[in-house]
Amino acid sequence: MASFIGKLVAGALPLFGGLSPGNTNGGLVNYQGRPDFLGSSAPWGSVTYDGDTVNQKTPETGVTRYYDFNIARAKLSPDGYQRDMIVVNGQYPGPLIEANWGDWIEVTVTNNITNPEEGTAIHWHALLQKDTPYYDGVPGISQCPIAPGESFTYRFRADHVGTTFYHSHYSAQVNAGVSGPIVFHGPKSQNWDYDVGPVLISDWFHKEYFEIVKGVMGSGADRIAATSVNNLINGKMNFDCSTVTDGTPCVSNAGVSKFTLKPGKDNLLRIINGGSAGLQYFSVDDHLMTVVAMDFIPIKPYTTNVITLGVGQRTDVIIHGKTGNLTNQAYWIRSNISTTCALPDQPYGLAALYYSDADSDANKVPTSQPQDYDVTRFGCGNEPLTLTQPLTPMPVKEPDTTVTINVIDTLNATGNDEYLLNNRTFHANYNLPVLKAVIEGTGSNTTTFDPLWNVLPTGDSKVFRIVWENQKFDPADPNLYALTFAHPMHLHGHDYQVLSAGPGPWDGSLDADASNALRRDTHILPPNGHLVVQFETDNPGVWPFHCHVAWHVSAGFDVNILERAQDLVNLPNTAEVMNQTCTAWDAWSATNVVDQIDSGLRMAMERS
């Protein structure tokens, strides 16, 4: 495979043309050239960027934007290797959701997954969902799954400005292809001339997602590590089909994505790690990047030639376009999966970069050389907290409550992989979501929660701090793995402050500036290390806090933050909305076997 990539980069192999967009991605996937706002004028008028006002308080635009999502199986070949997928509206990645800050979005999701049937649910990653926690899209927590043949309409607010994505939160279904980008326009924290649009990077697997989960969750000789076989940029990459021995249709030069910059202009790229497991290093040959936002939060700009992105993280960068003869060249965009912090077989993702006035064939193969950078300085983590500070400061408050959660990767009594968080793992009950239990009064206090729901109430706390400890345990114990992994930790319903992240146990000191700690919704808990975060309890809901590696969630790596339970009961429409999915799911699951073998259900069930 390495020689294949070398020949590709050297231009010795065809770069484009092996398959049509319909065969690779289900249609042309092109998000480039986003406007500054939707409509004839900016609905926020003369409002300029002023920090948290932009990210927390939304204007009343009076606009609702409507989308229809059809979730169904398909056979596509994003890298030339045909595989079974589950996609949105027949394409991968899915269609772009785009809105102005303050708009409402309604997405009607129809589950047409057949042969076999299974549930689905869509999570709108990183949205606060204030007053709408039942639209967060997590089966077993904020809703029941959408049953086969049924539809459910999500309605939520564009409550941030910036870049994110949506994805299935049903088992590891995101790995099957149910994901796509989201862009919310609003007052700019920095000026740019051209919005290139979303750049989705994703580790890629040729096995069907259920088989991957089955291997990861297996025991003994049946336990198989989830090794990615390729790395895609906006759903495309070439693959060495000479390695295929199972007769699956495969074309080696399926094609890579192409991007265009404006010469001499400031170009915005919205980079999203929408993959399943891989920590990525993103760079553009012969170009520097000015980082202007991480997740939804604008930060003090800094210039670099490489950025890190764990699964679920987003980074907005500005690239100043070249001029003159330099625009006649083609350049490589590169995203490399870490070979020490993840399990890639082929880690290199490539896309081609051109300029709009380039006097060249649009299919010219880049000959540029990779940037020189040392990724070992990141240590399977993110950039230093001293480098990534929000543009608008928010001082770190003293917490009312501090909870330490010890992470152990272990084998349960049946020999299956399981994550324990303070000796508890997570298993959802799809027929009784935690939020529904709270609303109905069956889970109003800790004594009535099923321990398998792994609920962590915030109680009366105003500021809640969590210390994650991810330590190396005694390898002499056969049920405890000697190695730990990098975990991108995502909290729903909040932008948390990152206070410390690094090797070893937390010593009580802050890595971040106490007057201006980084705020984001996903940050990496490093191997054999710690992550300390805190948030204000200003958003009633049941909010999952989990590792965003798909298989780790499958193994129970999730704790559910129950925030202001007493206020949840008074939210309007909660019971009515939740019954829409639960009534249909109860009816379907009563007569059908639910094919789940991971943390989605109390009991492991094999496919019949």
C-alpha positions in Angstrom: 0.0 0.0 0.0 2.8 2.4 0.8 4.3 2.0 -2.7 0.9 2.6 -4.2 0.5 5.9 -2.3 4.1 6.8 -3.3 3.3 6.3 -7.0 0.1 8.2 -6.6 1.9 11.2 -5.0 4.6 11.0 -7.6 2.1 11.2 -10.5 2.9 7.8 -11.7 -0.7 6.6 -11.3 -3.9 8.1 -12.6 -5.4 10.5 -10.1 -9.0 10.9 -11.5 -11.5 9.3 -13.7 -11.9 5.7 -12.7 -15.4 6.0 -11.4 -18.3 8.5 -11.8 -19.4 10.6 -8.8 -22.6 8.5 -8.8 -20.5 5.3 -8.2 -18.1 6.8 -5.6 -20.4 9.0 -3.5 -23.9 8.6 -4.9 -23.6 11.9 -6.7 -21.4 15.0 -6.9 -20.3 16.1 -3.4 -19.2 19.8 -3.6 -19.7 22.1 -0.7 -17.4 24.9 -2.0 -18.1 28.6 -2.3 -20.3 29.2 0.8 -21.9 32.7 1.1 -21.4 35.0 4.1 -25.1 34.6 4.9 -28.3 33.2 3.4 -30.7 35.7 1.9 -30.5 39.2 0.6 -29.0 40.6 3.8 -27.5 39.5 7.1 -30.3 38.9 9.6 -28.1 40.1 12.5 -27.8 43.5 10.9 -25.0 45.7 12.2 -24.1 43.2 15.0 -20.4 42.4 14.9 -18.5 39.6 16.7 -18.5 40.1 20.4 -17.6 36.7 21.8 -20.0 34.8 23.9 -23.0 37.0 22.8 -22.6 35.5 19.3 -22.2 31.9 20.6 -24.9 31.9 23.3 -27.6 34.4 22.5 -29.4 34.0 19.2 -31.4 36.6 17.2 -35.0 36.1 16.2 -34.7 35.7 12.4 -38.3 34.4 11.9 -36.9 31.8 9.5 -37.2 28.0 9.6 -35.2 26.0 7.1 -36.5 22.6 6.1 -34.7 19.4 5.1 -35.8 15.9 4.3 -33.4 13.0 5.0 -34.0 9.5 3.7 -31.8 7.0 5.5 -31.3 3.9 3.4 -28.8 1.2 2.4 -26.6 1.7 -0.7 -23.6 0.2 -2.4 -21.0 2.9 -3.0 -17.3 3.0 -3.7 -15.9 6.2 -2.1 -12.3 4.9 -2.5 -13.0 2.5 -5.5 -13.8 -0.5 -3.3 -17.5 -1.2 -3.3 -19.0 -1.6 0.1 -22.4 -1.8 1.8 -23.3 1.5 3.3 -26.1 3.4 5.0 -26.4 6.9 3.7 -28.5 10.1 3.7 -30.4 10.8 0.5 -28.3 8.3 -1.5 -25.0 10.1 -1.0 -21.9 10.1 1.2 -21.1 12.4 2.8 -24.6 13.6 3.3 -26.1 16.9 2.1 -25.0 20.2 3.7 -27.2 21.7 6.3 -26.8 25.5 6.1 -28.5 28.3 8.1 -28.0 31.8 9.5 -27.3 32.3 13.2 -30.7 32.2 15.0 -32.6 30.3 12.3 -34.6 27.3 13.2 -33.9 24.0 11.3 -36.4 21.2 10.8 -35.1 17.9 9.5 -37.6 15.2 8.8 -35.7 11.9 9.0 -37.3 8.8 7.4 -35.9 5.4 8.2 -35.9 3.3 5.1 -33.2 0.9 6.2 -34.1 -2.6 5.0 -32.5 -6.0 4.4 -32.1 -6.1 7.4 -34.2 -3.4 9.1 -32.7 -1.5 12.0 -33.3 1.7 13.9 -31.6 5.0 13.4 -31.3 8.5 15.1 -29.4 11.6 14.0 -27.3 13.7 16.4 -26.6 17.3 15.6 -23.1 17.4 16.9 -22.2 20.3 19.3 -25.6 22.1 19.3 -26.7 23.2 22.7 -30.3 22.2 22.3 -31.4 24.6 25.0 -35.1 23.9 25.7 -35.1 21.1 23.1 -33.1 18.3 24.7 -35.4 15.7 23.2 -34.0 16.6 19.7 -30.4 15.8 20.6 -30.7 12.6 18.7 -29.3 9.9 21.0 -31.3 6.7 21.3 -31.8 5.4 24.8 -31.0 8.8 26.2 -32.9 11.6 24.5 -35.2 9.5 22.3 -36.2 6.1 21.2 -34.7 5.0 17.8 -36.7 5.9 14.7 -38.3 2.6 13.8 -38.0 1.1 10.3 -40.6 2.7 8.0 -41.2 5.6 10.3 -40.3 9.3 10.2 -39.4 11.8 12.9 -38.9 15.6 12.6 -36.2 17.2 14.5 -36.5 21.0 15.2 -33.5 22.9 16.6 -31.9 26.3 16.6 -28.7 27.5 14.9 -27.4 28.4 18.3 -23.7 28.9 17.3 -21.8 30.4 14.5 -19.3 28.2 12.7 -18.8 24.6 11.6 -20.0 21.2 12.8 -21.6 18.0 11.4 -24.4 15.6 12.0 -24.1 11.8 12.3 -26.1 8.8 13.4 -25.9 8.0 17.1 -27.4 4.5 16.7 -24.7 2.0 17.6 -21.7 2.6 15.3 -23.9 3.4 12.3 -21.9 6.6 11.6 -19.3 4.2 10.2 -21.8 3.0 7.6 -21.9 6.6 6.2 -24.7 8.4 8.0 -23.0 11.8 8.4 -22.7 15.2 6.7 -21.6 18.8 7.4 -23.4 21.8 9.0 -22.5 25.5 8.5 -24.0 28.3 10.5 -23.3 31.8 9.2 -23.0 34.8 11.5 -20.8 37.7 12.5 -17.2 37.0 11.6 -14.5 36.8 14.3 -12.0 37.2 11.5 -12.3 38.5 7.9 -12.0 36.2 4.9 -12.7 36.7 1.3 -13.8 33.2 0.2 -15.4 30.4 2.1 -14.1 27.2 0.6 -16.6 25.3 2.8 -16.5 22.0 4.7 -13.5 19.6 4.4 -14.6 16.3 6.0 -11.8 13.9 6.9 -12.6 10.3 7.9 -10.8 7.1 8.5 -12.3 4.4 6.3 -13.2 0.8 6.7 -14.3 -1.7 4.1 -16.2 -4.0 6.5 -19.8 -3.4 7.3 -20.2 -1.6 10.7 -22.0 -4.4 12.5 -19.1 -6.8 11.7 -16.6 -4.3 13.0 -18.5 -3.9 16.3 -18.9 -7.6 16.5 -15.1 -8.1 16.2 -14.3 -5.3 18.7 -16.8 -6.6 21.1 -15.8 -10.3 20.6 -14.0 -12.5 23.0 -11.0 -14.7 22.7 -10.0 -15.5 19.1 -13.2 -13.8 17.9 -12.0 -10.4 19.2 -10.6 -8.4 16.2 -9.1 -4.9 16.3 -10.8 -2.3 14.2 -8.1 -1.3 11.7 -8.9 1.3 9.1 -7.9 0.6 5.5 -8.0 4.1 4.0 -8.4 7.8 4.8 -11.0 10.0 2.9 -11.3 13.7 2.3 -14.8 14.8 1.4 -15.6 11.1 0.9 -12.9 10.3 -1.7 -9.5 8.7 -2.0 -7.8 6.1 -4.2 -7.2 2.6 -3.1 -4.8 -0.2 -4.2 -7.2 -2.7 -5.7 -4.4 -5.2 -6.4 -4.7 -6.1 -2.7 -8.3 -7.1 -3.0 -8.7 -10.9 -3.0 -12.4 -11.4 -2.1 -13.8 -10.6 -5.6 -15.4 -7.3 -4.5 -15.6 -4.8 -7.3 -12.8 -2.3 -7.0 -11.3 0.5 -9.2 -7.9 1.8 -8.2 -8.2 5.3 -9.6 -11.7 6.2 -8.3 -10.5 9.8 -7.8 -9.7 12.2 -5.0 -11.5 15.4 -4.0 -10.5 18.7 -5.6 -10.5 22.1 -3.9 -10.1 25.6 -5.3 -8.5 28.7 -3.6 -8.8 32.3 -4.7 -5.4 33.8 -5.6 -4.1 36.5 -3.3 -7.3 36.1 -1.1 -7.9 34.9 2.4 -9.6 31.5 2.0 -11.6 29.8 4.8 -11.5 26.0 5.2 -13.9 24.3 7.7 -12.1 21.1 8.7 -14.1 18.3 10.3 -12.9 15.0 11.7 -16.1 13.0 11.0 -14.5 9.6 11.1 -14.9 6.6 13.4 -11.7 6.4 15.4 -8.6 8.0 13.9 -6.6 11.0 15.3 -5.7 13.1 12.2 -2.9 15.5 11.3 -4.0 18.0 8.6 -1.8 20.1 6.4 -1.6 21.7 3.0 1.7 21.5 1.0 3.5 24.9 0.7 0.8 26.7 2.6 0.5 28.0 6.2 -2.8 28.0 8.0 -4.1 30.6 10.4 -6.3 28.9 13.0 -9.3 31.0 13.8 -11.8 28.7 15.5 -11.8 25.3 17.3 -15.1 23.6 17.4 -17.5 26.5 17.5 -15.3 28.8 19.5 -13.3 31.6 17.9 -9.7 31.7 19.2 -6.8 34.1 19.1 -5.4 33.5 15.6 -2.1 31.7 15.3 -0.2 30.3 12.3 0.9 26.7 11.9 1.6 24.2 9.2 -0.2 21.3 10.9 -3.3 20.9 13.1 -4.6 17.9 15.1 -8.2 16.7 15.1 -9.6 13.9 17.1 -12.9 12.4 16.0 -15.7 15.0 16.5 -13.4 18.0 16.5 -13.5 20.9 14.0 -11.0 23.6 13.2 -11.6 26.6 11.0 -8.4 27.9 9.2 -7.7 30.8 6.8 -5.1 30.2 4.1 -3.8 33.2 2.2 -3.8 32.3 -1.5 -0.6 32.5 -3.6 -0.2 34.8 -6.6 1.6 34.9 -9.9 3.1 31.7 -11.3 2.6 29.9 -8.1 -1.1 29.7 -8.9 -0.3 27.6 -12.0 0.8 24.7 -9.8 -1.3 22.0 -8.1 -0.8 21.2 -4.4 -1.6 18.3 -2.1 -4.0 18.6 0.8 -3.0 15.9 3.3 -4.6 14.4 6.3 -2.6 11.6 8.0 -4.0 9.3 10.6 -1.6 8.9 13.5 0.1 5.5 13.4 0.9 5.6 17.1 -2.4 6.9 18.4 -4.8 4.9 16.1 -4.9 1.7 14.1 -4.6 2.6 10.4 -3.5 0.2 7.7 -3.2 3.0 5.1 -3.1 6.3 7.0 -2.7 8.8 4.2 -5.6 11.0 2.9 -5.0 13.1 -0.2 -7.0 15.8 -2.0 -5.8 18.1 -4.9 -5.7 21.9 -4.5 -5.9 24.3 -7.4 -6.3 28.1 -8.0 -9.2 29.6 -9.8 -7.0 31.3 -12.4 -4.6 28.4 -12.8 -3.5 28.1 -16.4 -3.5 24.3 -16.2 -5.6 21.2 -16.7 -7.9 20.8 -13.7 -6.8 17.2 -13.5 -3.1 18.0 -13.1 -1.5 15.8 -10.5 0.2 17.8 -7.7 3.9 17.4 -7.3 4.3 19.4 -4.1 6.2 18.1 -1.1 4.7 17.5 2.4 5.2 20.0 5.2 8.0 19.3 7.7 6.5 18.9 11.1 7.1 16.7 14.2 3.8 15.2 15.4 5.4 13.5 18.4 5.2 16.9 20.2 1.4 16.4 20.4 1.7 13.1 22.3 -1.6 11.7 21.0 -3.3 14.9 22.2 -4.3 18.3 21.0 -2.3 21.5 20.6 -1.0 23.0 23.9 -3.7 24.9 25.9 -1.4 27.9 26.1 -1.5 28.2 22.3 -5.3 27.8 21.9 -7.0 30.6 23.8 -10.5 31.9 23.0 -10.8 35.4 21.4 -13.2 36.4 24.2 -12.0 35.5 27.7 -14.1 33.7 30.3 -12.4 33.3 33.7 -12.3 29.9 35.3 -14.7 29.8 38.3 -14.3 27.7 41.4 -16.4 24.6 41.0 -19.2 23.6 43.4 -18.6 19.9 42.6 -15.6 18.0 41.3 -16.0 14.4 40.2 -13.1 12.2 39.2 -13.8 9.4 36.7 -11.3 6.6 36.3 -11.3 4.9 32.9 -10.5 1.2 32.7 -10.6 -0.9 29.5 -11.3 -4.4 30.7 -12.9 -7.7 29.8 -16.2 -8.6 31.4 -17.2 -12.0 32.8 -18.0 -13.3 29.3 -14.6 -12.1 28.0 -16.0 -9.3 26.0 -14.5 -5.8 25.8 -16.0 -3.3 28.2 -15.1 0.2 29.4 -15.6 0.9 33.1 -16.0 4.5 34.3 -15.6 4.3 38.1 -16.4 0.6 37.7 -19.6 1.3 35.9 -20.3 0.8 32.2 -23.1 2.2 30.0 -26.0 0.2 28.5 -29.0 2.0 27.1 -32.6 0.8 27.1 -33.9 1.9 23.7 -37.5 1.5 24.9 -37.0 3.8 27.9 -34.6 6.7 27.2 -33.2 8.3 30.3 -34.8 11.7 29.5 -38.2 10.0 29.3 -37.7 8.3 32.6 -36.9 11.6 34.2 -40.0 13.3 32.7 -42.3 10.4 33.8 -40.9 10.5 37.3 -39.4 7.1 37.1 -35.9 8.4 37.2 -36.2 11.6 39.3 -33.5 10.6 41.7 -30.4 8.4 41.7 -32.0 5.5 43.5 -34.5 4.9 40.7 -32.0 4.9 37.8 -30.9 1.6 36.4 -27.1 1.5 37.2 -26.5 0.5 33.5 -27.7 3.9 32.4 -24.6 5.4 34.1 -26.3 8.6 35.2 -24.3 11.4 36.9 -26.6 14.0 38.4 -25.2 17.6 38.9 -27.6 18.2 41.8 -27.6 21.8 42.9 -24.1 22.6 41.5 -23.7 25.8 39.5 -20.2 24.9 38.2 -19.4 21.2 37.6 -15.8 20.0 37.2 -14.9 16.5 35.9 -11.5 15.0 36.1 -11.0 12.1 33.6 -8.1 9.8 34.5 -7.0 7.4 31.8 -4.2 5.5 33.4 -2.1 2.4 32.6 -3.1 -0.4 34.8 -1.3 -3.6 36.0 -0.6 -5.7 32.9 -0.3 -8.7 35.2 -4.1 -8.7 35.5 -5.3 -10.5 32.3 -8.6 -8.6 32.4 -6.9 -5.2 32.3 -5.2 -4.0 29.2 -1.7 -2.8 29.6 -2.2 0.0 27.1 -4.7 2.9 27.1 -5.8 4.9 24.1 -6.5 8.5 23.1 -10.1 9.3 23.7 -11.7 12.4 22.1 -14.2 13.3 24.8 -17.4 14.9 23.6 -20.0 16.5 25.9 -23.5 17.1 24.5 -25.3 20.3 25.4 -22.2 22.4 26.4 -19.1 24.1 25.4 -16.8 23.2 28.4 -13.7 24.8 29.6 -10.5 22.7 29.2 -8.4 23.2 32.3 -5.7 20.6 32.0 -4.8 17.8 29.6 -1.6 15.8 29.7 0.4 12.7 30.8 -0.1 11.0 34.1 -2.6 11.8 36.8 -3.8 15.3 37.4 -1.6 17.2 40.0 -4.2 19.8 40.6 -2.6 22.6 38.6 -4.1 24.2 35.5 -2.4 24.0 32.1 -4.8 26.6 30.8 -4.7 30.3 31.6 -7.2 30.7 34.5 -8.4 34.0 32.9 -9.0 32.5 29.5 -9.2 28.7 29.3 -10.0 27.1 26.0 -13.7 26.3 25.4 -14.9 23.6 23.1 -17.2 20.5 23.1 -14.6 17.8 22.3 -11.0 17.4 23.6 -8.6 14.5 23.7 -8.0 12.6 26.9 -4.5 11.3 26.2 -3.2 7.8 26.7 -2.0 7.2 30.3 -3.0 10.7 31.1 -5.8 13.1 32.3 -8.3 15.6 31.1 -9.9 18.2 33.3 -13.0 20.1 32.1 -15.8 22.1 33.7 -19.1 23.7 32.7 -21.9 25.8 34.1 -25.1 23.9 34.7 -27.3 26.3 32.7 -28.9 23.8 30.3 -31.4 21.3 31.7 -31.1 18.0 30.0 -29.6 14.5 30.0 -26.2 15.1 28.2 -24.0 12.2 27.2 -20.3 12.7 27.9 -18.5 10.0 25.9 -15.5 9.0 23.9 -16.2 9.7 20.2 -14.4 6.6 19.0 -17.3 4.6 17.7 -16.3 1.3 19.2 -15.5 2.7 22.6 -19.0 4.0 22.9 -20.1 0.5 21.8 -18.1 -0.9 24.8 -19.9 1.4 27.2 -17.6 4.5 27.3 -20.3 7.0 28.2 -21.6 8.8 31.3 -24.9 10.7 31.2 -25.0 14.1 32.9 -28.4 14.7 34.4 -28.6 18.5 34.7 -31.3 20.3 36.6 -33.7 17.5 36.6 -36.4 19.5 38.4 -36.5 22.0 35.4 -36.8 19.2 32.8 -40.3 18.2 34.0 -41.5 21.7 33.2 -40.2 21.8 29.6 -43.1 22.0 27.2 -43.8 19.3 24.6 -41.2 16.9 26.0 -43.5 13.9 26.6 -45.4 14.5 23.4 -42.2 14.6 21.3 -40.6 11.6 23.0 -43.7 9.5 22.5 -43.5 10.0 18.7 -40.5 7.8 18.5 -41.1 5.5 21.5 -44.6 4.5 20.5 -43.5 3.3 17.1 -40.3 1.7 18.4 -42.1 -0.2 21.1 -44.5 -1.6 18.5 -41.7 -2.6 16.1 -39.3 -4.0 18.7 -42.1 -6.1 20.2 -42.2 -8.2 17.0 -38.6 -7.9 15.7 -35.2 -8.9 17.0 -33.1 -5.8 17.6 -29.7 -6.5 16.0 -27.5 -4.9 18.6 -24.4 -6.4 20.3 -23.0 -3.3 21.9 -24.0 -0.8 24.5 -27.3 -0.1 22.7 -29.2 -2.7 24.6 -29.2 -4.5 27.9 -28.7 -7.9 26.3 -26.4 -8.9 23.5 -28.3 -10.3 20.5 -26.8 -11.9 17.5 -28.1 -11.5 14.0 -30.4 -14.3 13.1 
